[in-house]
């Protein structure tokens, strides 16, 4: 697959509200995992 095409698709997803929500959710999950790991 073309790398440039993947980048464009990723950018479109990121620009959309859905992409932002997924990124935010992923960030919260990682933050929770790190907090649990520290404890």
N, C-alpha and C positions, 0 to 999 in steps of 0.2 A: 504493500500500500504506500501511497505517496505521503511523505512525512509532512509536506506543506499542507496537504489537504487535512490531515489529522489535526494540525495546529489550528487551522481555520475553524474546523468543527468545534474544537475545544474552546476556542475564543468565543464562538457563538453561544455555546452552552454557558460559559462563564458570564457572558453579558446578560443572559436571560435571568429572570427572577428565580427560576428553578435551580439554575446552577449556583446562584448565591446561597439559596437555602440549603442545598446539599453541602456546599463548602462550610457553611456555618455549623451544620449538624455534625460533619466530620470533625471540625475543630473542637466542638463540645465533647464528642466521644473521646478524642485523643486526650483532651484536658482531663476528663474523668479518669481515663486509664492511667495517666501519669500520677494523678492525685492518689489513686488506689495503690499504685506501685510504691509511692513514697511511704505511705502508711504501711 
